[in-house]
Amino acid sequence: MGEKNGEIKEITKAGKKPPLFKSVIALFLWLGMVQFNLALLVSAFFLPLRIGILIPALLVLLRLIPINRNSKFGSKVARFIAKNAYGYFPVTVHIEDEKAFDPDQAYVFGYEPHTIIALGAWALTDRAGYTPFPRIKLLASSLAFNISIMRHIWTWLGLFPVTRKSFVKQLSAGNSCIVVPGGMQEMLYLEPDSEVAFLKSRKGFVKLAIEMGCPLVPVFCFGQNQVYKWWKPKGKISHILYKAIKYPPVLSWGRLGSAIPFRVPLNIVIGKPIPLKKNNKPTIEEVNEMHAQFVAAMQELFEKNKAQFGSKDLQLRLL
């Protein structure tokens, strides 16, 4: 942990770098459950019927089992992932102005980009231990909480589904929230040589921040676009398929075709809070004004830091 460039604070995890095999196991538990579920389902077709039919039945059962957030076993799994996963890359968090944050104030952190998965977003949470800010919760796609095993692990990691109910509940409790405004739809616009933030039509999180009186904070992660390789249909086909299946038709893979990402340093830059005035019933004009401020702050954050953590020629497409 150290300070440089004036007010900017740089934070990395102290201590010995975890062994590679532990990092791989941690990443598989965190990121590999979709592939694991698919592998189990495919294997069922090659097993005797009596055995094969048990696999989908087991997955359905795991989908229905209630989750205990305070499970001792779950806490051990979460600690293992927190201790070993991010050491694989590594991850560094840069805070532009830590003194601008009030520890008693809840904030709405808007994180970009989404890419294949917003890998760096969890680093900002209280469980990951990369920031000095208390009580920060990550809101993730509701789809993840409908996938067997994955729903348990992500819940133990302290994640919540990105619904208005969860959002309001966490902010009302005094917790800050991390959201990825671009969401999965942002994957439709991925390009290998540029960054994309699908922000221009995403105003719900801004409206809720105004309603709750929680300042907005722009966050950008450099390097995340390189942790997975991917393929998607060209042209309008991907958009048509997205509307049909409600999921981006994007194939992605990491090392050896697995869910284990490639080792790319992740640099997460946290900008300054954007103050706002609480209003239980904000007007469209108020929402649009705050949204414009947030988008401009995100663009500025990217431009100020791209040469140091990415490339001076790197472009951010705001869609």
The 8 nearest C-alpha neighbors of each residue, nearest first, counted from 0:
[[1, 10, 11, 9, 2, 13, 12, 8],
 [2, 0, 9, 8, 10, 3, 11, 7],
 [3, 1, 8, 9, 7, 6, 4, 0],
 [2, 4, 5, 7, 8, 1, 6, 9],
 [5, 3, 7, 6, 2, 8, 95, 9],
 [6, 4, 3, 7, 2, 8, 95, 96],
 [5, 7, 96, 95, 4, 8, 3, 2],
 [8, 6, 95, 94, 4, 3, 5, 96],
 [9, 7, 2, 94, 93, 1, 3, 6],
 [8, 10, 93, 1, 2, 92, 0, 94],
 [11, 9, 0, 92, 91, 93, 1, 8],
 [12, 10, 91, 0, 13, 92, 90, 129],
 [11, 13, 129, 14, 10, 0, 91, 86],
 [14, 12, 11, 15, 0, 16, 10, 129],
 [13, 15, 16, 12, 17, 11, 82, 86],
 [14, 16, 17, 13, 12, 18, 86, 82],
 [15, 17, 86, 14, 18, 83, 87, 13],
 [18, 16, 83, 15, 86, 19, 22, 21],
 [19, 17, 21, 20, 22, 16, 83, 87],
 [20, 18, 22, 21, 23, 17, 87, 83],
 [19, 21, 23, 22, 18, 24, 17, 25],
 [22, 20, 24, 23, 19, 18, 25, 83],
 [21, 23, 83, 84, 25, 19, 20, 24],
 [22, 24, 20, 26, 21, 25, 27, 19],
 [25, 23, 27, 21, 26, 22, 28, 20],
 [26, 24, 80, 22, 84, 28, 23, 27],
 [27, 25, 29, 23, 84, 28, 24, 30],
 [26, 28, 31, 24, 30, 29, 25, 23],
 [29, 27, 25, 26, 31, 30, 24, 32],
 [28, 30, 26, 27, 31, 25, 152, 32],
 [31, 29, 27, 26, 28, 32, 258, 259],
 [30, 32, 27, 258, 34, 33, 28, 35],
 [31, 33, 35, 34, 149, 30, 36, 28],
 [34, 32, 36, 35, 31, 37, 146, 149],
 [35, 33, 37, 32, 36, 31, 38, 258],
 [34, 36, 32, 38, 33, 37, 31, 39],
 [35, 37, 39, 33, 38, 34, 32, 40],
 [36, 38, 34, 40, 39, 35, 41, 33],
 [39, 37, 35, 41, 36, 40, 34, 42],
 [40, 38, 42, 36, 37, 41, 35, 43],
 [41, 39, 37, 43, 42, 38, 36, 55],
 [40, 42, 38, 43, 39, 44, 37, 45],
 [41, 43, 39, 44, 45, 40, 38, 46],
 [42, 44, 51, 40, 46, 41, 45, 39],
 [45, 43, 42, 46, 41, 51, 40, 48],
 [46, 44, 42, 43, 47, 51, 41, 48],
 [45, 47, 51, 43, 44, 48, 50, 42],
 [46, 48, 50, 49, 51, 45, 44, 43],
 [49, 47, 51, 50, 52, 46, 44, 43],
 [50, 48, 47, 51, 52, 53, 46, 43],
 [51, 49, 48, 53, 47, 52, 46, 54],
 [50, 52, 43, 48, 46, 53, 54, 49],
 [51, 53, 54, 50, 49, 48, 55, 56],
 [52, 54, 56, 51, 50, 55, 57, 49],
 [53, 55, 57, 56, 52, 51, 58, 43],
 [56, 54, 58, 57, 53, 52, 59, 40],
 [55, 57, 53, 59, 54, 58, 60, 52],
 [56, 58, 60, 54, 55, 59, 53, 61],
 [59, 57, 55, 61, 60, 56, 147, 62],
 [58, 60, 62, 56, 57, 61, 55, 63],
 [59, 61, 57, 63, 62, 58, 56, 64],
 [62, 60, 58, 64, 63, 59, 147, 57],
 [61, 63, 147, 59, 60, 64, 58, 146],
 [64, 62, 60, 61, 65, 59, 147, 58],
 [63, 65, 61, 62, 60, 66, 59, 151],
 [66, 64, 63, 67, 62, 61, 151, 68],
 [67, 65, 68, 151, 64, 154, 70, 150],
 [66, 68, 70, 69, 65, 73, 155, 151],
 [69, 67, 155, 70, 66, 154, 73, 157],
 [70, 68, 67, 71, 74, 73, 155, 72],
 [69, 71, 73, 67, 72, 68, 74, 155],
 [72, 70, 74, 73, 69, 75, 76, 68],
 [71, 73, 75, 70, 74, 76, 69, 77],
 [74, 72, 70, 76, 155, 75, 71, 77],
 [73, 75, 77, 71, 72, 76, 78, 70],
 [74, 76, 78, 72, 73, 77, 79, 71],
 [75, 77, 73, 79, 74, 78, 80, 72],
 [78, 76, 74, 156, 80, 79, 75, 155],
 [79, 77, 81, 75, 80, 76, 82, 74],
 [78, 80, 76, 82, 77, 81, 75, 83],
 [79, 81, 25, 77, 84, 83, 82, 78],
 [82, 80, 78, 127, 79, 83, 77, 84],
 [81, 83, 79, 80, 78, 84, 85, 17],
 [82, 84, 22, 80, 17, 86, 81, 85],
 [85, 83, 22, 25, 80, 26, 86, 87],
 [84, 86, 87, 89, 88, 90, 83, 81],
 [87, 85, 89, 84, 88, 83, 16, 17],
 [86, 88, 85, 89, 22, 84, 262, 19],
 [89, 87, 262, 264, 263, 86, 90, 85],
 [88, 90, 86, 264, 87, 85, 265, 91],
 [91, 89, 265, 88, 85, 264, 266, 11],
 [90, 92, 11, 266, 10, 267, 265, 93],
 [91, 93, 267, 10, 9, 266, 268, 11],
 [92, 94, 9, 268, 8, 267, 269, 10],
 [95, 93, 269, 8, 7, 96, 97, 268],
 [96, 94, 7, 270, 6, 269, 271, 93],
 [95, 97, 6, 98, 99, 94, 7, 271],
 [96, 98, 99, 100, 94, 95, 8, 6],
 [99, 97, 100, 96, 101, 6, 95, 271],
 [98, 100, 97, 96, 271, 101, 272, 95],
 [101, 99, 98, 97, 102, 272, 96, 104],
 [100, 102, 104, 103, 99, 98, 105, 97],
 [103, 101, 104, 100, 132, 133, 105, 131],
 [102, 104, 101, 105, 173, 100, 133, 174],
 [105, 103, 101, 102, 106, 173, 213, 100],
 [104, 106, 175, 173, 174, 213, 170, 103],
 [107, 105, 175, 213, 214, 215, 108, 104],
 [106, 108, 215, 176, 175, 177, 216, 213],
 [107, 109, 177, 216, 215, 217, 176, 110],
 [108, 110, 217, 178, 179, 218, 216, 177],
 [111, 109, 218, 179, 219, 178, 108, 217],
 [112, 110, 219, 113, 179, 218, 196, 220],
 [111, 113, 196, 114, 110, 195, 219, 220],
 [112, 114, 117, 111, 116, 182, 115, 181],
 [115, 113, 116, 112, 186, 224, 117, 189],
 [116, 114, 113, 186, 117, 227, 251, 224],
 [115, 117, 114, 118, 113, 183, 223, 119],
 [116, 118, 113, 120, 119, 114, 112, 115],
 [119, 117, 116, 120, 121, 223, 122, 113],
 [118, 120, 122, 121, 117, 220, 267, 265],
 [119, 121, 122, 118, 117, 123, 110, 177],
 [120, 122, 123, 124, 119, 137, 127, 118],
 [123, 121, 127, 120, 119, 124, 129, 128],
 [124, 122, 121, 120, 130, 129, 125, 127],
 [125, 123, 135, 121, 126, 127, 136, 122],
 [124, 126, 135, 128, 127, 134, 133, 123],
 [127, 125, 124, 128, 81, 156, 157, 78],
 [128, 126, 122, 81, 124, 125, 129, 121],
 [127, 129, 125, 126, 130, 124, 122, 123],
 [130, 128, 122, 127, 123, 10, 12, 11],
 [129, 131, 132, 128, 123, 10, 92, 125],
 [132, 130, 133, 129, 128, 125, 97, 10],
 [131, 133, 130, 102, 134, 135, 125, 123],
 [134, 132, 125, 135, 131, 102, 174, 130],
 [133, 135, 174, 125, 175, 136, 132, 124],
 [136, 134, 175, 124, 125, 176, 174, 133],
 [137, 135, 176, 124, 177, 175, 158, 134],
 [138, 136, 177, 158, 176, 139, 159, 121],
 [137, 139, 161, 159, 160, 178, 158, 177],
 [140, 138, 160, 161, 159, 137, 141, 158],
 [139, 141, 142, 161, 160, 143, 138, 182],
 [140, 142, 160, 143, 144, 161, 139, 145],
 [143, 141, 140, 145, 144, 146, 160, 139],
 [144, 142, 145, 141, 146, 140, 150, 149],
 [145, 143, 150, 142, 141, 146, 149, 160],
 [144, 146, 142, 143, 150, 147, 62, 141],
 [147, 145, 149, 143, 144, 150, 148, 62],
 [146, 148, 62, 149, 61, 58, 150, 145],
 [149, 147, 151, 150, 152, 146, 61, 32],
 [150, 148, 152, 151, 147, 32, 146, 153],
 [149, 151, 144, 153, 148, 152, 146, 143],
 [152, 150, 154, 148, 149, 153, 155, 66],
 [153, 151, 155, 149, 154, 150, 156, 148],
 [154, 152, 156, 150, 155, 151, 158, 149],
 [153, 155, 158, 157, 151, 156, 152, 150],
 [154, 156, 152, 157, 73, 153, 68, 77],
 [157, 155, 153, 77, 154, 158, 152, 126],
 [156, 158, 154, 155, 153, 159, 136, 126],
 [159, 157, 154, 137, 153, 156, 138, 136],
 [158, 160, 138, 139, 161, 137, 154, 165],
 [161, 159, 141, 139, 138, 162, 140, 165],
 [160, 162, 138, 139, 140, 141, 159, 165],
 [163, 161, 165, 164, 160, 166, 141, 138],
 [162, 164, 166, 165, 167, 161, 207, 168],
 [163, 165, 162, 167, 166, 168, 161, 169],
 [166, 164, 168, 162, 163, 167, 169, 161],
 [165, 167, 163, 164, 169, 168, 162, 170],
 [166, 168, 170, 164, 169, 165, 171, 163],
 [169, 167, 165, 171, 166, 170, 164, 172],
 [170, 168, 172, 174, 171, 166, 167, 165],
 [169, 171, 174, 173, 167, 172, 168, 175],
 [172, 170, 168, 173, 169, 167, 174, 211],
 [173, 171, 169, 170, 174, 168, 167, 105],
 [174, 172, 170, 171, 105, 169, 175, 104],
 [175, 173, 134, 170, 169, 105, 172, 135],
 [174, 176, 105, 135, 106, 107, 170, 136],
 [177, 175, 136, 107, 135, 137, 108, 178],
 [176, 178, 108, 137, 138, 107, 109, 136],
 [177, 179, 109, 138, 180, 110, 108, 176],
 [178, 180, 110, 182, 181, 109, 111, 113],
 [181, 179, 182, 178, 201, 198, 109, 110],
 [182, 180, 197, 185, 179, 198, 196, 113],
 [183, 181, 180, 184, 179, 185, 113, 140],
 [182, 184, 185, 186, 181, 247, 113, 246],
 [185, 183, 186, 182, 187, 247, 181, 246],
 [184, 186, 181, 183, 187, 197, 188, 182],
 [187, 185, 184, 189, 188, 183, 114, 115],
 [188, 186, 185, 184, 189, 247, 237, 238],
 [189, 187, 186, 185, 190, 195, 184, 197],
 [188, 190, 186, 187, 195, 191, 114, 185],
 [189, 191, 192, 193, 188, 194, 195, 224],
 [192, 190, 193, 189, 224, 194, 225, 228],
 [193, 191, 190, 194, 313, 314, 224, 189],
 [194, 192, 314, 190, 191, 313, 315, 195],
 [193, 195, 315, 316, 314, 196, 190, 192],
 [194, 196, 316, 315, 317, 197, 112, 189],
 [195, 197, 317, 198, 112, 181, 318, 316],
 [198, 196, 181, 318, 185, 317, 199, 195],
 [199, 197, 201, 196, 200, 181, 318, 180],
 [198, 200, 318, 201, 197, 317, 202, 294],
 [199, 201, 198, 202, 197, 318, 203, 181],
 [202, 200, 198, 199, 203, 180, 181, 204],
 [201, 203, 205, 204, 200, 206, 290, 286],
 [202, 204, 206, 205, 201, 207, 208, 180],
 [205, 203, 207, 206, 202, 208, 201, 180],
 [206, 204, 208, 202, 203, 207, 290, 209],
 [205, 207, 203, 209, 208, 204, 286, 210],
 [206, 208, 210, 204, 209, 205, 211, 203],
 [207, 209, 213, 205, 211, 206, 210, 212],
 [210, 208, 212, 277, 206, 207, 211, 278],
 [211, 209, 279, 207, 278, 208, 212, 277],
 [212, 210, 208, 209, 213, 207, 277, 279],
 [211, 213, 277, 209, 210, 208, 276, 214],
 [212, 214, 106, 208, 211, 105, 107, 209],
 [215, 213, 274, 106, 273, 275, 272, 107],
 [214, 216, 107, 273, 272, 108, 106, 213],
 [215, 217, 272, 108, 109, 107, 273, 271],
 [218, 216, 109, 270, 297, 108, 269, 110],
 [219, 217, 269, 110, 268, 109, 270, 111],
 [220, 218, 111, 268, 267, 110, 221, 112],
 [221, 219, 267, 266, 268, 223, 111, 222],
 [220, 222, 266, 223, 265, 308, 309, 267],
 [223, 221, 265, 224, 225, 264, 263, 220],
 [222, 224, 225, 226, 221, 265, 220, 118],
 [223, 225, 222, 114, 226, 227, 194, 221],
 [224, 226, 223, 227, 222, 263, 228, 261],
 [225, 227, 261, 260, 223, 224, 263, 262],
 [228, 226, 253, 225, 260, 252, 261, 251],
 [229, 227, 252, 251, 253, 226, 225, 230],
 [228, 230, 251, 250, 252, 227, 249, 231],
 [231, 229, 250, 249, 251, 232, 228, 248],
 [230, 232, 249, 248, 233, 250, 229, 237],
 [233, 231, 237, 236, 234, 230, 248, 249],
 [234, 232, 231, 236, 237, 235, 230, 238],
 [233, 235, 236, 237, 232, 238, 231, 239],
 [234, 236, 238, 237, 239, 233, 232, 240],
 [237, 235, 239, 238, 234, 240, 232, 233],
 [236, 238, 240, 232, 239, 235, 248, 241],
 [239, 237, 241, 235, 236, 240, 242, 187],
 [238, 240, 236, 242, 241, 237, 235, 243],
 [241, 239, 243, 237, 242, 238, 244, 236],
 [240, 242, 238, 247, 245, 246, 243, 244],
 [241, 243, 239, 245, 240, 244, 238, 246],
 [242, 244, 240, 241, 245, 239, 246, 238],
 [243, 245, 241, 246, 242, 240, 247, 248],
 [246, 244, 241, 242, 243, 247, 240, 248],
 [245, 247, 241, 244, 248, 183, 242, 184],
 [246, 248, 241, 249, 187, 184, 186, 183],
 [249, 247, 237, 231, 246, 241, 240, 250],
 [250, 248, 231, 247, 230, 251, 229, 186],
 [251, 249, 230, 229, 231, 248, 252, 228],
 [252, 250, 229, 228, 227, 249, 230, 253],
 [251, 253, 256, 228, 257, 227, 258, 229],
 [252, 254, 260, 227, 257, 259, 256, 258],
 [253, 255, 256, 257, 259, 261, 260, 252],
 [256, 254, 257, 253, 252, 259, 258, 261],
 [257, 255, 252, 253, 254, 258, 259, 251],
 [258, 256, 253, 259, 255, 254, 252, 260],
 [257, 259, 31, 253, 252, 260, 30, 27],
 [258, 260, 253, 257, 254, 27, 26, 261],
 [261, 259, 253, 226, 227, 254, 258, 262],
 [260, 262, 226, 253, 254, 263, 227, 259],
 [263, 261, 88, 260, 87, 226, 264, 89],
 [262, 264, 88, 261, 226, 265, 222, 225],
 [265, 263, 88, 89, 90, 222, 266, 262],
 [266, 264, 90, 222, 221, 223, 263, 91],
 [267, 265, 91, 221, 220, 92, 90, 268],
 [266, 268, 220, 92, 219, 93, 91, 221],
 [267, 269, 93, 219, 218, 94, 92, 220],
 [270, 268, 218, 94, 93, 95, 217, 267],
 [271, 269, 217, 95, 218, 216, 268, 300],
 [270, 272, 216, 96, 95, 273, 99, 269],
 [273, 271, 216, 215, 214, 274, 270, 99],
 [272, 274, 215, 214, 216, 271, 275, 293],
 [275, 273, 214, 272, 215, 276, 213, 212],
 [274, 276, 214, 277, 273, 209, 212, 213],
 [275, 277, 212, 278, 209, 274, 214, 213],
 [278, 276, 212, 209, 210, 211, 275, 279],
 [277, 279, 210, 281, 280, 209, 276, 212],
 [280, 278, 210, 281, 277, 211, 209, 212],
 [279, 281, 278, 282, 210, 209, 206, 277],
 [282, 280, 278, 285, 279, 286, 283, 210],
 [281, 283, 285, 284, 286, 280, 287, 278],
 [282, 284, 286, 285, 287, 281, 288, 206],
 [283, 285, 287, 282, 286, 288, 281, 289],
 [286, 284, 288, 282, 287, 283, 281, 289],
 [285, 287, 283, 289, 288, 284, 206, 290],
 [286, 288, 290, 284, 285, 289, 291, 283],
 [287, 289, 285, 291, 290, 286, 284, 292],
 [290, 288, 292, 286, 291, 287, 293, 285],
 [289, 291, 287, 293, 292, 288, 286, 205],
 [292, 290, 288, 294, 289, 293, 287, 295],
 [293, 291, 289, 295, 290, 294, 296, 288],
 [292, 294, 296, 290, 291, 295, 297, 289],
 [295, 293, 297, 291, 296, 292, 290, 298],
 [294, 296, 298, 292, 297, 293, 291, 299],
 [297, 295, 293, 299, 298, 294, 300, 292],
 [298, 296, 300, 294, 295, 299, 217, 293],
 [297, 299, 295, 301, 296, 300, 302, 294],
 [298, 300, 296, 302, 301, 297, 303, 295],
 [301, 299, 297, 303, 298, 302, 296, 304],
 [300, 302, 298, 299, 304, 303, 305, 297],
 [301, 303, 299, 305, 304, 300, 298, 306],
 [304, 302, 300, 301, 299, 305, 306, 307],
 [303, 305, 301, 307, 302, 306, 308, 300],
 [304, 306, 309, 308, 307, 302, 310, 301],
 [307, 305, 311, 310, 309, 304, 308, 303],
 [308, 306, 305, 304, 309, 310, 311, 303],
 [309, 307, 305, 306, 221, 304, 266, 310],
 [308, 310, 305, 306, 307, 221, 313, 311],
 [311, 309, 306, 313, 312, 305, 308, 307],
 [310, 312, 306, 313, 305, 309, 307, 302],
 [313, 311, 310, 314, 306, 305, 309, 193],
 [314, 312, 310, 311, 193, 305, 309, 315],
 [313, 315, 193, 194, 312, 316, 192, 195],
 [316, 314, 194, 195, 193, 317, 313, 196],
 [315, 317, 195, 194, 318, 196, 314, 193],
 [318, 316, 196, 195, 197, 315, 198, 199],
 [317, 197, 199, 198, 316, 196, 195, 200]]
